[in-house]
């Protein structure tokens, strides 16, 4: 199961359905979305390892906070700045032992979930908004739409209707809702 509801909402298929609405198109952009996700999370993987070490070992640092923007190339970018990322890691690395980071990397590599399901949802929000703005602007050849955090939530709160029933997140949510409803009538 994902770290938070935002991680479920930020499923690439759900983001693709949102993009189609924003760009007023029936075309499928899942490959473009997946590529941007892969690049983002590959570039963020070391920071994610530090975030895991922070949580597992109770170091007390703020790693993946409420926004990824401080590590991005700009406020509107979908690309991680290698310089900003490396400077951030240099700043926090002294608070961790090499064994803690190695253990966190083992946990991360052993986890079957996608990185987007592990990282805090709020941390990803700016990336998802920037992704939608960038792709919408490219598709429509017009300026990027304005998307607030609240608007993003409203656009993505309903799981994409054509999403596969095999989606593990959807299965877990359905089981939990069924148990909650059963508990009400028990």
Secondary structure, 3 states (H helix, E strand, C coil): CCCCHHHHHCCHHHHHHHHHHHHCCCCCCHHHHHHHHHHHHHHHHHHHHHHHHHHHHCCCCCCCCCCCHHHECCCCCCCECHHHHHHHHHHHHHHCCHHHHHHHHHHHHHCCCCHHHHCCHHHHHHHHHHHHHHHHHHHHCCCCCCCCHHHHHHHHCCCCCCCCCCCHHHHHHHHHHHHHHHHHCC
